């Protein structure tokens, strides 16, 4: 009887020690990655856009590559429609189109799933009627434009890929939207006086 009693006593004495053993600290959650930002220095003032790289990674990478290569410097906003949008990033002041890289896939469906819509102040890729034809040109929505959003995977419903939003300088965008336009070289909605995009640079979030 003595040996079993002694074993029980030793086990009872050990239990509090086991209960007080240090627990492993919970794994630290990774800090959220800051969204990239680009400043568009226009002749009407700076415009800063914040990009949605997680929702539209290929589109953002494509845009940032053009920015880092200095492609946008010296281009113009060549298409301005009051109450709709301003479009730029592809033409020089002479109305010569800059040669761009190959077109990218349209990520509008993925962006739509992430909640990105063509709302006032968002930036989206310009393209032709072919859904996967976007290269360098982009536009900034002056108003909510739901008809440009992705609805389905048909040519008519694919939509225009939103990949960011204006976080500073929307007043400059609005001023650009009010400039007088004209027909020139078979194209409409061209500002009578050049609206320049002097440079585009990556900037840090405040």
One Martini backbone bead per residue (centre of mass of N, CA, C, O) as a GRO file, in nm:
protein
  206
    1UNK     BB    1   0.052   0.065  -0.015
    2UNK     BB    2   0.289   0.267  -0.015
    3UNK     BB    3   0.368   0.286  -0.318
    4UNK     BB    4   0.097   0.392  -0.441
    5UNK     BB    5   0.076   0.639  -0.252
    6UNK     BB    6   0.342   0.772  -0.346
    7UNK     BB    7   0.267   0.802  -0.646
    8UNK     BB    8   0.019   0.983  -0.603
    9UNK     BB    9   0.169   1.212  -0.460
   10UNK     BB   10   0.369   1.283  -0.690
   11UNK     BB   11   0.147   1.349  -0.900
   12UNK     BB   12   0.012   1.581  -0.742
   13UNK     BB   13   0.271   1.759  -0.730
   14UNK     BB   14   0.307   1.785  -1.054
   15UNK     BB   15   0.051   1.926  -1.163
   16UNK     BB   16   0.104   2.231  -1.106
   17UNK     BB   17   0.354   2.245  -1.288
   18UNK     BB   18   0.208   2.180  -1.555
   19UNK     BB   19  -0.004   2.415  -1.540
   20UNK     BB   20   0.249   2.642  -1.536
   21UNK     BB   21   0.331   2.619  -1.809
   22UNK     BB   22   0.432   2.776  -2.073
   23UNK     BB   23   0.284   2.939  -2.334
   24UNK     BB   24   0.263   2.989  -2.650
   25UNK     BB   25   0.278   3.237  -2.852
   26UNK     BB   26   0.106   3.397  -3.066
   27UNK     BB   27   0.098   3.454  -3.380
   28UNK     BB   28   0.189   3.703  -3.570
   29UNK     BB   29   0.049   3.933  -3.759
   30UNK     BB   30   0.077   4.056  -4.050
   31UNK     BB   31   0.138   4.337  -4.190
   32UNK     BB   32  -0.006   4.544  -4.384
   33UNK     BB   33   0.016   4.625  -4.707
   34UNK     BB   34   0.086   4.883  -4.881
   35UNK     BB   35  -0.046   5.069  -5.115
   36UNK     BB   36   0.018   5.179  -5.405
   37UNK     BB   37   0.146   5.499  -5.531
   38UNK     BB   38   0.056   5.764  -5.771
   39UNK     BB   39   0.183   6.052  -5.930
   40UNK     BB   40   0.010   6.293  -6.127
   41UNK     BB   41   0.156   6.547  -6.317
   42UNK     BB   42  -0.029   6.806  -6.403
   43UNK     BB   43  -0.133   7.115  -6.545
   44UNK     BB   44  -0.362   7.108  -6.286
   45UNK     BB   45  -0.209   6.914  -6.102
   46UNK     BB   46  -0.198   6.688  -5.859
   47UNK     BB   47  -0.242   6.321  -5.873
   48UNK     BB   48  -0.347   6.063  -5.649
   49UNK     BB   49  -0.308   5.707  -5.666
   50UNK     BB   50  -0.456   5.406  -5.551
   51UNK     BB   51  -0.368   5.064  -5.563
   52UNK     BB   52  -0.509   4.727  -5.652
   53UNK     BB   53  -0.305   4.461  -5.635
   54UNK     BB   54  -0.476   4.223  -5.520
   55UNK     BB   55  -0.716   4.234  -5.735
   56UNK     BB   56  -0.505   4.367  -5.983
   57UNK     BB   57  -0.200   4.267  -6.052
   58UNK     BB   58  -0.144   4.302  -6.361
   59UNK     BB   59  -0.241   4.593  -6.393
   60UNK     BB   60  -0.053   4.725  -6.185
   61UNK     BB   61   0.216   4.625  -6.300
   62UNK     BB   62   0.182   4.763  -6.573
   63UNK     BB   63   0.156   5.055  -6.472
   64UNK     BB   64   0.425   5.065  -6.307
   65UNK     BB   65   0.610   5.016  -6.546
   66UNK     BB   66   0.543   5.276  -6.695
   67UNK     BB   67   0.625   5.462  -6.469
   68UNK     BB   68   0.926   5.361  -6.429
   69UNK     BB   69   0.991   5.424  -6.748
   70UNK     BB   70   0.856   5.715  -6.823
   71UNK     BB   71   0.614   5.706  -7.031
   72UNK     BB   72   0.411   5.949  -6.934
   73UNK     BB   73   0.600   6.157  -7.003
   74UNK     BB   74   0.446   6.395  -7.221
   75UNK     BB   75   0.168   6.341  -7.207
   76UNK     BB   76  -0.194   6.329  -7.253
   77UNK     BB   77  -0.523   6.441  -7.235
   78UNK     BB   78  -0.719   6.338  -7.520
   79UNK     BB   79  -0.993   6.267  -7.345
   80UNK     BB   80  -1.285   6.475  -7.276
   81UNK     BB   81  -1.583   6.417  -7.063
   82UNK     BB   82  -1.826   6.567  -6.935
   83UNK     BB   83  -1.976   6.348  -6.709
   84UNK     BB   84  -1.746   6.103  -6.722
   85UNK     BB   85  -1.423   6.139  -6.844
   86UNK     BB   86  -1.060   6.095  -6.835
   87UNK     BB   87  -0.803   6.051  -7.091
   88UNK     BB   88  -0.476   5.881  -7.091
   89UNK     BB   89  -0.130   5.772  -7.174
   90UNK     BB   90  -0.074   5.775  -7.528
   91UNK     BB   91  -0.032   6.081  -7.609
   92UNK     BB   92   0.093   6.339  -7.767
   93UNK     BB   93   0.075   6.670  -7.847
   94UNK     BB   94   0.080   6.582  -8.163
   95UNK     BB   95  -0.099   6.306  -8.169
   96UNK     BB   96   0.099   6.091  -8.114
   97UNK     BB   97   0.139   5.758  -8.065
   98UNK     BB   98   0.263   5.561  -7.833
   99UNK     BB   99   0.448   5.293  -7.798
  100UNK     BB  100   0.344   4.987  -7.670
  101UNK     BB  101   0.286   4.726  -7.518
  102UNK     BB  102   0.134   4.462  -7.464
  103UNK     BB  103  -0.146   4.335  -7.398
  104UNK     BB  104  -0.381   4.271  -7.143
  105UNK     BB  105  -0.563   4.130  -6.921
  106UNK     BB  106  -0.890   4.137  -6.808
  107UNK     BB  107  -0.969   4.216  -6.451
  108UNK     BB  108  -1.273   4.287  -6.399
  109UNK     BB  109  -1.391   4.036  -6.258
  110UNK     BB  110  -1.202   4.041  -6.010
  111UNK     BB  111  -1.264   4.330  -5.925
  112UNK     BB  112  -1.568   4.289  -5.879
  113UNK     BB  113  -1.536   4.075  -5.650
  114UNK     BB  114  -1.374   4.310  -5.476
  115UNK     BB  115  -1.560   4.588  -5.537
  116UNK     BB  116  -1.487   4.710  -5.811
  117UNK     BB  117  -1.585   5.029  -5.947
  118UNK     BB  118  -1.714   5.284  -6.165
  119UNK     BB  119  -1.639   5.537  -5.983
  120UNK     BB  120  -1.587   5.817  -5.860
  121UNK     BB  121  -1.228   5.841  -5.881
  122UNK     BB  122  -1.156   5.616  -6.059
  123UNK     BB  123  -0.924   5.389  -6.207
  124UNK     BB  124  -0.891   5.281  -6.553
  125UNK     BB  125  -0.882   5.089  -6.833
  126UNK     BB  126  -0.823   5.136  -7.155
  127UNK     BB  127  -1.001   5.039  -7.465
  128UNK     BB  128  -1.135   4.854  -7.681
  129UNK     BB  129  -1.379   4.633  -7.779
  130UNK     BB  130  -1.166   4.453  -7.687
  131UNK     BB  131  -1.119   4.332  -7.376
  132UNK     BB  132  -0.788   4.246  -7.436
  133UNK     BB  133  -0.647   4.574  -7.510
  134UNK     BB  134  -0.488   4.682  -7.287
  135UNK     BB  135  -0.211   4.902  -7.203
  136UNK     BB  136  -0.162   5.239  -7.110
  137UNK     BB  137  -0.432   5.346  -7.100
  138UNK     BB  138  -0.640   5.573  -6.908
  139UNK     BB  139  -0.906   5.644  -6.661
  140UNK     BB  140  -1.116   5.895  -6.499
  141UNK     BB  141  -1.387   5.917  -6.308
  142UNK     BB  142  -1.637   6.173  -6.269
  143UNK     BB  143  -1.847   5.944  -6.236
  144UNK     BB  144  -2.077   5.719  -6.215
  145UNK     BB  145  -2.017   5.402  -6.425
  146UNK     BB  146  -2.191   5.116  -6.443
  147UNK     BB  147  -2.167   5.042  -6.758
  148UNK     BB  148  -1.844   4.964  -6.710
  149UNK     BB  149  -1.903   4.715  -6.570
  150UNK     BB  150  -1.900   4.398  -6.481
  151UNK     BB  151  -2.129   4.124  -6.591
  152UNK     BB  152  -1.967   3.946  -6.800
  153UNK     BB  153  -1.797   3.741  -7.070
  154UNK     BB  154  -1.872   3.926  -7.275
  155UNK     BB  155  -1.797   4.178  -7.480
  156UNK     BB  156  -2.024   4.372  -7.356
  157UNK     BB  157  -1.974   4.269  -7.028
  158UNK     BB  158  -1.673   4.290  -6.924
  159UNK     BB  159  -1.546   4.564  -6.907
  160UNK     BB  160  -1.364   4.793  -6.691
  161UNK     BB  161  -1.064   4.808  -6.523
  162UNK     BB  162  -1.035   4.856  -6.195
  163UNK     BB  163  -0.718   4.977  -5.999
  164UNK     BB  164  -0.827   5.246  -5.849
  165UNK     BB  165  -0.784   5.568  -5.667
  166UNK     BB  166  -0.845   5.879  -5.569
  167UNK     BB  167  -0.674   6.060  -5.285
  168UNK     BB  168  -0.562   6.313  -5.461
  169UNK     BB  169  -0.682   6.570  -5.680
  170UNK     BB  170  -0.987   6.592  -5.779
  171UNK     BB  171  -0.991   6.891  -5.857
  172UNK     BB  172  -0.814   6.855  -6.109
  173UNK     BB  173  -0.996   6.658  -6.256
  174UNK     BB  174  -1.241   6.851  -6.274
  175UNK     BB  175  -1.097   7.070  -6.441
  176UNK     BB  176  -1.041   6.892  -6.683
  177UNK     BB  177  -1.350   6.821  -6.734
  178UNK     BB  178  -1.400   7.150  -6.829
  179UNK     BB  179  -1.274   7.158  -7.084
  180UNK     BB  180  -1.234   7.242  -7.401
  181UNK     BB  181  -1.342   7.089  -7.704
  182UNK     BB  182  -1.251   6.893  -8.008
  183UNK     BB  183  -1.199   6.833  -8.336
  184UNK     BB  184  -0.924   6.603  -8.443
  185UNK     BB  185  -0.820   6.388  -8.662
  186UNK     BB  186  -1.103   6.226  -8.622
  187UNK     BB  187  -1.131   6.335  -8.321
  188UNK     BB  188  -1.288   6.358  -8.018
  189UNK     BB  189  -1.253   6.531  -7.715
  190UNK     BB  190  -1.026   6.742  -7.757
  191UNK     BB  191  -0.839   6.955  -7.625
  192UNK     BB  192  -0.760   7.270  -7.722
  193UNK     BB  193  -0.563   7.249  -7.480
  194UNK     BB  194  -0.318   7.106  -7.334
  195UNK     BB  195  -0.320   6.820  -7.114
  196UNK     BB  196  -0.070   6.749  -6.907
  197UNK     BB  197   0.168   6.477  -6.842
  198UNK     BB  198   0.464   6.523  -6.701
  199UNK     BB  199   0.444   6.296  -6.464
  200UNK     BB  200   0.517   5.969  -6.310
  201UNK     BB  201   0.513   5.864  -5.959
  202UNK     BB  202   0.621   5.700  -5.694
  203UNK     BB  203   0.463   5.697  -5.373
  204UNK     BB  204   0.410   5.750  -5.044
  205UNK     BB  205   0.237   5.688  -4.784
  206UNK     BB  206   0.138   5.882  -4.503
   0.00000   0.00000   0.00000
